[in-house]
Amino acid sequence: MTERRYVVAGLLQNRQDAIRIIEVLKRRAYDEEQISIVARDEEDREEVAEKTGAEDALASLEENATKKGLGLGLSSGMLTGGFAGLLAELAAFTLPGVGPVIAAGPLLSTLTGAAVGAGAGGLIGGLIGYGVPKEDARHYEQLIQSGHVLVVVETNTEAESNSVLKRFSGHQAKDAHIYEKKST
């Protein structure tokens, strides 16, 4: 029997709102292996890093990309600790269709692959690969471009997904939905 997995995705108005929902999710036993974020890379990245306790720790992803000759354009930071301090790794790079972004969590490897692979579909392709319908993925991309922050949470059951969706609603997440995650 195949195990069903889900993702819950929603847009937060700004980084402070995203940080708040991530803190709530972490208190509810979700960890950085389940939570992803994608946001425009604005000049206040250092402010977010400071408020969330991030440390500069370039390390493995950039080194690995360099070894492969990928030139992801990772900023001089890769940040650890969570939406830096909240999530394990936070990387800054340019994503086709969106421009400069910061991203963290399990979706990060999908997006850095999209940043490198021609025709990989950028953010839209990464989200479709997660089970998000193309129309919703386009919508999320447009709102990220306008400054919203996308938070994506992986869950194991429909009940868990509904619980996360309820938390998103309680934090005024926009366009929050549950999707069945595609097998990887």
Disulfide bonds with the S-S distance in Angstrom:
none
